[in-house]
Amino acid sequence: MPRHGFNDITDHLIGDIPIKTSYSVFAECGVLYGLPHNLDFYAGGYLNYGLNNVVNSNGNLVYQQDGIYNGILNSNQTDKARTIAIGIKIGLLWHFGRNATVAK
């Protein structure tokens, strides 16, 4: 459907988007609950926050008059972009082998 702005499969896209290395802070917190038969249940949350801007600002348009598509990150529409991830983790931990004895 090229008439609607979508590329077809025969298009060969060339070029690259200049981006910088991302530096980020990562934090995670969770709880472990012991279950029978060498199993533990884990539930927690995490946050990953980017500290710096990863794009280089330039004056390109998103879609130029000659048909070149630069994309949002490589256009004048974006001057700052940071990485961020927030989520939850749940899981089961299975302990292999025999139970270890704790010295008292």
DSSP file (Angstrom, degrees, kcal/mol; ACC not computed):
  #  RESIDUE AA STRUCTURE BP1 BP2  ACC     N-H-->O    O-->H-N    N-H-->O    O-->H-N    TCO  KAPPA ALPHA  PHI   PSI    X-CA   Y-CA   Z-CA
    1    1 A M    > >       0   0    0      0, 0.0     3,-1.7     0, 0.0     5,-1.4   0.000 360.0 360.0 360.0  57.4    0.0    0.0    0.0
    2    2 A P  G > 5 +     0   0    0      0, 0.0     3,-1.8     0, 0.0     6,-0.0   0.798 360.0  67.3 -61.2 -28.3    2.6    2.6   -1.0
    3    3 A R  G 3 5S+     0   0    0      1,-0.3     4,-0.1     2,-0.1     0, 0.0   0.705  99.9  51.9 -67.2 -16.6   -0.1    5.2   -1.8
    4    4 A H  G < 5S-     0   0    0     -3,-1.7    -1,-0.3     2,-0.2     3,-0.1   0.306 129.1 -93.9 -99.3   6.8   -0.9    5.3    1.9
    5    5 A G  T < 5S+     0   0    0     -3,-1.8     2,-0.3     1,-0.3    -2,-0.1   0.462  86.0 125.6  98.1   1.8    2.7    5.9    3.0
    6    6 A F      < -     0   0    0     -5,-1.4    -1,-0.3     1,-0.0    -2,-0.2  -0.743  57.2-125.3 -95.0 142.6    3.8    2.3    3.6
    7    7 A N        -     0   0    0     -2,-0.3     2,-0.2    -3,-0.1    -1,-0.0  -0.471  21.0-129.8 -77.7 154.4    6.8    0.7    1.9
    8    8 A D    >   -     0   0    0     -2,-0.1     3,-1.6     1,-0.1    -1,-0.1  -0.569  30.3 -99.1 -98.1 173.3    6.4   -2.5    0.0
    9    9 A I  T 3  S+     0   0    0      1,-0.3    -1,-0.1    -2,-0.2    -2,-0.0   0.760 117.0  63.3 -65.4 -26.7    8.7   -5.5    0.4
   10   10 A T  T 3  S+     0   0    0      2,-0.1    -1,-0.3     0, 0.0     2,-0.2   0.606  77.9 106.6 -77.5 -10.4   10.9   -4.7   -2.6
   11   11 A D    <   -     0   0    0     -3,-1.6     2,-0.7     1,-0.1    -4,-0.0  -0.484  59.9-151.5 -69.6 137.0   12.1   -1.4   -1.0
   12   12 A H        -     0   0    0     -2,-0.2     2,-0.3     2,-0.0    -2,-0.1  -0.925  12.0-150.1-110.2 106.8   15.7   -1.5    0.2
   13   13 A L        -     0   0    0     -2,-0.7     2,-0.3     2,-0.0    -2,-0.0  -0.591  18.3-176.5 -80.3 134.3   16.1    0.9    3.1
   14   14 A I        +     0   0    0     -2,-0.3     2,-0.1     2,-0.0    -2,-0.0  -0.842  34.4  51.7-126.3 164.6   19.6    2.4    3.5
   15   15 A G        -     0   0    0     -2,-0.3     2,-0.3     2,-0.0    -2,-0.0  -0.347  62.6-115.6 102.1 175.6   21.1    4.8    6.0
   16   16 A D        -     0   0    0     -2,-0.1    -2,-0.0    58,-0.0     0, 0.0  -0.959  14.6-115.7-148.0 164.7   21.4    4.7    9.7
   17   17 A I        -     0   0    0     -2,-0.3     2,-0.6    38,-0.0    57,-0.0  -0.918  30.5-131.9-104.9 118.7   20.2    6.7   12.7
   18   18 A P        +     0   0    0      0, 0.0    38,-0.9     0, 0.0     2,-0.3  -0.597  37.8 168.6 -73.9 117.4   23.1    8.3   14.7
   19   19 A I  B     -A   55   0A   0     -2,-0.6    36,-0.2    36,-0.2     2,-0.2  -0.892  27.1-127.7-126.9 159.1   22.5    7.5   18.4
   20   20 A K        -     0   0    0     34,-2.6     2,-0.2    -2,-0.3    32,-0.0  -0.567  37.8 -86.3 -99.1 165.0   24.7    7.9   21.5
   21   21 A T        -     0   0    0     -2,-0.2     2,-0.4     1,-0.1    -1,-0.1  -0.509  45.5-130.6 -68.5 137.9   25.5    5.3   24.1
   22   22 A S        -     0   0    0     -2,-0.2     2,-0.4    29,-0.0    31,-0.1  -0.787  17.1-163.8 -96.2 133.1   22.9    5.1   26.8
   23   23 A Y        +     0   0    0     -2,-0.4    28,-3.9    29,-0.0    29,-0.7  -0.959  20.9 173.0-111.8 133.1   23.8    5.2   30.5
   24   24 A S  E     -B   50   0B   0     -2,-0.4     2,-0.4    26,-0.3    26,-0.2  -0.923  32.1-127.3-142.0 163.3   21.1    4.1   32.9
   25   25 A V  E     -B   49   0B   0     24,-2.5    24,-2.6    -2,-0.3     2,-0.4  -0.917  24.9-161.1-109.7 136.0   20.3    3.3   36.6
   26   26 A F  E     +B   48   0B   0     -2,-0.4     2,-0.4    22,-0.2    22,-0.2  -0.968  11.1 176.0-122.7 133.3   18.7    0.0   37.4
   27   27 A A  E     +B   47   0B   0     20,-2.7    20,-2.6    -2,-0.4     2,-0.3  -0.996   1.4 178.4-136.1 142.6   16.8   -0.8   40.6
   28   28 A E  E     +B   46   0B   0     -2,-0.4     2,-0.3    18,-0.2    18,-0.2  -0.998   3.2 179.6-143.5 142.5   15.0   -4.0   41.6
   29   29 A C  E     +B   45   0B   0     16,-2.3    16,-2.7    -2,-0.3     2,-0.3  -0.996  17.0 145.3-143.4 137.3   13.2   -5.0   44.8
   30   30 A G  E     -B   44   0B   0     -2,-0.3     2,-0.3    14,-0.3    14,-0.3  -0.966  35.1-120.4-161.1 174.8   11.3   -8.2   45.5
   31   31 A V  E     -B   43   0B   0     12,-2.9    12,-2.0    -2,-0.3     2,-0.5  -0.934  13.9-148.1-127.1 150.6   10.4  -10.8   48.0
   32   32 A L  E     -B   42   0B   0     -2,-0.3     2,-0.5    10,-0.2    10,-0.2  -0.981  10.8-166.5-120.5 126.6   11.0  -14.6   48.2
   33   33 A Y  E     -B   41   0B   0      8,-2.9     8,-3.2    -2,-0.5     2,-0.3  -0.966  20.9-127.4-118.1 124.2    8.4  -16.9   49.8
   34   34 A G  E     -B   40   0B   0     -2,-0.5     6,-0.2     6,-0.2    -2,-0.0  -0.518  26.9-173.6 -74.3 131.2    9.5  -20.5   50.5
   35   35 A L  E  >  -B   39   0B   0      4,-2.8     4,-0.8    -2,-0.3     3,-0.2  -0.776  31.7 -91.2-114.6 162.1    7.2  -23.2   49.2
   36   36 A P  T  4 S+     0   0    0      0, 0.0     3,-0.3     0, 0.0    -1,-0.1  -0.230 100.4  40.8 -69.1 165.2    7.4  -27.0   49.9
   37   37 A H  T  4 S-     0   0    0      1,-0.2    58,-0.1    57,-0.0     3,-0.1   0.890 132.4 -58.8  65.0  46.2    9.5  -29.4   47.7
   38   38 A N  T  4 S+     0   0    0     -3,-0.2    57,-2.8     1,-0.2     2,-0.4   0.802 103.3 130.1  59.2  34.1   12.5  -27.2   47.1
   39   39 A L  E  <  -BC  35  94B   0     -4,-0.8    -4,-2.8    -3,-0.3     2,-0.3  -0.908  36.4-170.6-118.0 147.3   10.5  -24.4   45.5
   40   40 A D  E     -BC  34  93B   0     53,-2.0    53,-3.0    -2,-0.4     2,-0.5  -0.985  16.3-139.2-130.9 145.1   10.4  -20.7   46.2
   41   41 A F  E     -BC  33  92B   0     -8,-3.2    -8,-2.9    -2,-0.3     2,-0.4  -0.903  18.8-162.8-103.6 131.4    8.0  -18.0   44.8
   42   42 A Y  E     +BC  32  91B   0     49,-3.2    49,-2.2    -2,-0.5     2,-0.4  -0.946  13.5 170.6-117.7 134.8    9.5  -14.7   43.8
   43   43 A A  E     +BC  31  90B   0    -12,-2.0   -12,-2.9    -2,-0.4     2,-0.3  -0.993  20.1 127.0-139.8 135.0    7.6  -11.4   43.2
   44   44 A G  E     -BC  30  89B   0     45,-2.4    45,-3.0    -2,-0.4     2,-0.3  -0.970  41.1-118.4-168.7-180.0    9.1   -8.0   42.7
   45   45 A G  E     -BC  29  88B   0    -16,-2.7   -16,-2.3    -2,-0.3     2,-0.3  -0.914  18.9-160.0-133.6 160.8    9.4   -4.9   40.6
   46   46 A Y  E     -BC  28  87B   0     41,-2.4    41,-1.9    -2,-0.3     2,-0.4  -0.962   5.9-161.7-141.7 158.1   12.1   -3.2   38.6
   47   47 A L  E     -BC  27  86B   0    -20,-2.6   -20,-2.7    -2,-0.3     2,-0.4  -0.991   3.4-174.9-140.8 130.8   13.0    0.2   37.2
   48   48 A N  E     -BC  26  85B   0     37,-2.9    37,-2.5    -2,-0.4     2,-0.5  -0.978  12.9-177.1-126.7 115.2   15.5    1.1   34.5
   49   49 A Y  E     -BC  25  84B   0    -24,-2.6   -24,-2.5    -2,-0.4     2,-0.2  -0.959  22.2-131.1-123.0 126.2   15.9    4.8   33.9
   50   50 A G  E     -B   24   0B   0     33,-3.3   -26,-0.3    -2,-0.5   -28,-0.0  -0.529  11.4-161.9 -74.5 135.5   18.2    6.4   31.2
   51   51 A L        +     0   0    0    -28,-3.9     2,-0.3    -2,-0.2   -27,-0.2   0.701  66.5  41.5 -91.1 -22.3   20.4    9.2   32.5
   52   52 A N  S    S-     0   0    0    -29,-0.7     2,-0.3    31,-0.0    31,-0.3  -0.824  85.9 -97.4-128.9 165.0   21.4   10.8   29.2
   53   53 A N        -     0   0    0     -2,-0.3    29,-0.2     1,-0.1    27,-0.1  -0.643  29.5-166.1 -77.1 131.5   19.8   11.9   25.8
   54   54 A V        +     0   0    0     27,-2.4   -34,-2.6    -2,-0.3     2,-0.3   0.490  58.8  75.9-103.1  -3.9   20.5    9.2   23.2
   55   55 A V  B     -A   19   0A   0     26,-0.3     2,-0.6   -36,-0.2   -36,-0.2  -0.798  69.7-134.4-109.9 152.5   19.6   11.1   20.0
   56   56 A N        -     0   0    0    -38,-0.9     2,-0.1    -2,-0.3    22,-0.1  -0.915  29.8-128.8 -98.7 119.4   21.5   13.8   18.1
   57   57 A S        +     0   0    0     -2,-0.6     2,-0.3    22,-0.2    19,-0.1  -0.442  38.1 162.1 -70.2 138.5   19.2   16.6   17.1
   58   58 A N        -     0   0    0     17,-0.5    20,-0.1    20,-0.3    17,-0.0  -0.902  47.2-108.4-146.5 177.5   19.1   17.7   13.5
   59   59 A G        +     0   0    0     -2,-0.3    17,-0.2    17,-0.1    16,-0.1   0.237  66.3 130.4 -97.4  13.3   16.9   19.6   11.1
   60   60 A N        -     0   0    0     14,-0.1    16,-2.7    15,-0.1    17,-0.2  -0.351  55.3-125.9 -67.3 146.3   15.6   16.8    9.0
   61   61 A L        -     0   0    0     14,-0.2     9,-0.3    15,-0.1     3,-0.3  -0.552  19.6-119.6 -81.7 157.3   11.9   16.5    8.3
   62   62 A V  S    S+     0   0    0      1,-0.3     8,-2.9    -2,-0.2     9,-1.0   0.951 105.8  17.1 -61.6 -48.9   10.1   13.2    9.2
   63   63 A Y  B    S-D   69   0C   0      6,-0.2    -1,-0.3     7,-0.1     6,-0.2  -0.960  85.8-149.0-128.0 111.9    9.1   12.7    5.5
   64   64 A Q    >   -     0   0    0      4,-2.8     3,-1.7    -2,-0.5    -4,-0.0  -0.321  26.1-110.0 -79.7 163.1   10.9   14.9    3.0
   65   65 A Q  T 3  S+     0   0    0      1,-0.3    -1,-0.1     2,-0.1    -2,-0.0   0.783 116.2  59.5 -63.5 -28.9    9.4   16.2   -0.3
   66   66 A D  T 3  S-     0   0    0      2,-0.1    -1,-0.3     1,-0.0    -2,-0.0   0.366 124.4 -99.4 -84.1   7.5   11.5   13.8   -2.4
   67   67 A G  S <  S+     0   0    0     -3,-1.7     2,-0.5     1,-0.3    -2,-0.1   0.491  74.9 142.6  93.9   4.1   10.0   10.8   -0.6
   68   68 A I        -     0   0    0      2,-0.0    -4,-2.8     1,-0.0     2,-0.6  -0.682  38.6-152.0 -82.4 126.4   12.8   10.1    1.9
   69   69 A Y  B     +D   63   0C   0     -2,-0.5    -6,-0.2    -6,-0.2    -7,-0.1  -0.885  16.7 178.1 -99.5 118.1   11.5    8.9    5.2
   70   70 A N        -     0   0    0     -8,-2.9     4,-0.4    -2,-0.6    -7,-0.1   0.683  35.8-129.6 -92.5 -20.8   13.8    9.8    8.1
   71   71 A G        -     0   0    0     -9,-1.0     3,-0.1     1,-0.1    -1,-0.1  -0.019  28.1 -79.6  85.8 163.3   11.8    8.5   11.0
   72   72 A I  S >  S+     0   0    0      1,-0.2     3,-1.3     2,-0.1     6,-0.4   0.905 126.4  51.7 -68.7 -43.3   10.9   10.2   14.2
   73   73 A L  T 3  S+     0   0    0      1,-0.3    -1,-0.2     4,-0.1   -17,-0.1   0.781 112.1  46.9 -68.0 -25.7   14.2    9.7   16.0
   74   74 A N  T 3  S+     0   0    0     -4,-0.4    -1,-0.3    -3,-0.1     2,-0.2  -0.098 104.0  82.2-105.5  33.9   16.2   11.2   13.1
   75   75 A S  S X  S-     0   0    0     -3,-1.3     3,-0.9     3,-0.1   -17,-0.5  -0.717  92.0-101.0-129.2 178.1   14.0   14.2   12.6
   76   76 A N  T 3  S+     0   0    0    -16,-2.7   -15,-0.1    -2,-0.2    -4,-0.1   0.461 110.1  76.4 -78.8  -0.9   13.4   17.7   13.9
   77   77 A Q  T 3  S+     0   0    0     -5,-0.3     2,-0.5   -17,-0.2    -1,-0.2   0.696  93.3  52.6 -80.5 -20.6   10.4   16.3   15.9
   78   78 A T    <   +     0   0    0     -3,-0.9   -20,-0.3    -6,-0.4    -1,-0.1  -0.967  45.9 154.7-122.8 123.9   12.6   14.7   18.5
   79   79 A D  S    S+     0   0    0     -2,-0.5     2,-0.4     1,-0.3   -22,-0.2   0.554  72.9  35.4-118.2 -15.6   15.3   16.5   20.4
   80   80 A K        +     0   0    0    -24,-0.1     2,-0.3   -26,-0.1    -1,-0.3  -0.999  57.8 168.2-138.7 136.1   15.5   14.3   23.6
   81   81 A A        -     0   0    0     -2,-0.4   -27,-2.4   -26,-0.1     2,-0.3  -0.954   6.7-179.4-146.5 127.0   15.0   10.6   24.0
   82   82 A R        -     0   0    0     -2,-0.3     2,-0.3   -29,-0.2   -29,-0.1  -0.916  27.9-118.2-123.3 151.1   15.7    8.5   27.1
   83   83 A T        +     0   0    0     -2,-0.3   -33,-3.3   -31,-0.3     2,-0.3  -0.705  37.4 169.4 -87.1 141.0   15.4    4.8   27.8
   84   84 A I  E     +C   49   0B   0     -2,-0.3     2,-0.3   -35,-0.2   -35,-0.2  -0.981  11.2 178.5-151.3 140.8   13.0    3.8   30.5
   85   85 A A  E     +C   48   0B   0    -37,-2.5   -37,-2.9    -2,-0.3     2,-0.4  -0.981   1.0 176.8-144.6 131.0   11.6    0.4   31.6
   86   86 A I  E     +C   47   0B   0     -2,-0.3     2,-0.3   -39,-0.2   -39,-0.2  -0.996  23.0 129.8-131.7 137.1    9.2   -0.3   34.5
   87   87 A G  E     -C   46   0B   0    -41,-1.9   -41,-2.4    -2,-0.4     2,-0.3  -0.980  45.0-104.6-169.0-179.2    7.8   -3.7   35.2
   88   88 A I  E     -C   45   0B   0     -2,-0.3     2,-0.4   -43,-0.2   -43,-0.3  -0.881  21.5-153.6-120.5 154.2    7.1   -6.6   37.6
   89   89 A K  E     +C   44   0B   0    -45,-3.0   -45,-2.4    -2,-0.3     2,-0.3  -0.994  14.7 172.3-127.7 134.7    8.7  -10.0   37.9
   90   90 A I  E     +C   43   0B   0     -2,-0.4     2,-0.3   -47,-0.2   -47,-0.2  -0.988  17.3 137.3-134.7 148.0    7.1  -13.2   39.2
   91   91 A G  E     -C   42   0B   0    -49,-2.2   -49,-3.2    -2,-0.3     2,-0.4  -0.993  45.0-108.4-174.7 170.5    8.6  -16.6   39.1
   92   92 A L  E     -C   41   0B   0     -2,-0.3     2,-0.5   -51,-0.2   -51,-0.2  -0.953  23.3-152.7-114.1 133.8    9.4  -20.0   40.7
   93   93 A L  E     -C   40   0B   0    -53,-3.0   -53,-2.0    -2,-0.4     2,-0.5  -0.937   9.0-160.4-107.0 126.1   12.8  -20.9   41.9
   94   94 A W  E     -C   39   0B   0     -2,-0.5     2,-0.6   -55,-0.2   -55,-0.2  -0.932   8.0-146.1-111.1 122.4   13.6  -24.6   41.9
   95   95 A H        -     0   0    0    -57,-2.8     2,-0.2    -2,-0.5    -2,-0.0  -0.784  14.8-151.4 -91.2 120.1   16.5  -25.8   44.0
   96   96 A F        +     0   0    0     -2,-0.6     2,-0.1     2,-0.0   -58,-0.0  -0.534  53.9  18.6 -86.4 155.7   18.3  -28.8   42.5
   97   97 A G  S    S-     0   0    0     -2,-0.2     2,-0.1     2,-0.0     3,-0.1  -0.287 101.5 -29.4  86.6-169.8   20.1  -31.4   44.6
   98   98 A R  S    S-     0   0    0      1,-0.1     2,-0.3    -2,-0.1    -2,-0.0  -0.372  71.1 -92.0 -82.0 161.7   19.9  -32.3   48.3
   99   99 A N        -     0   0    0     -2,-0.1     2,-0.3     1,-0.1    -1,-0.1  -0.548  40.8-128.9 -71.6 135.3   18.9  -29.9   51.0
  100  100 A A        -     0   0    0     -2,-0.3     2,-0.4    -3,-0.1    -1,-0.1  -0.668  17.3-130.9 -84.7 141.0   21.9  -28.3   52.6
  101  101 A T        -     0   0    0     -2,-0.3     2,-0.5     1,-0.0    -1,-0.0  -0.760  14.8-136.4 -93.0 139.2   22.2  -28.4   56.4
  102  102 A V        -     0   0    0     -2,-0.4     2,-0.2     2,-0.0    -1,-0.0  -0.818  17.5-127.4 -96.5 128.7   22.9  -25.2   58.2
  103  103 A A              0   0    0     -2,-0.5    -1,-0.0     1,-0.1     0, 0.0  -0.529 360.0 360.0 -75.3 139.4   25.5  -25.4   61.0
  104  104 A K              0   0    0     -2,-0.2    -1,-0.1     0, 0.0    -2,-0.0   0.414 360.0 360.0-104.7 360.0   24.3  -24.0   64.4
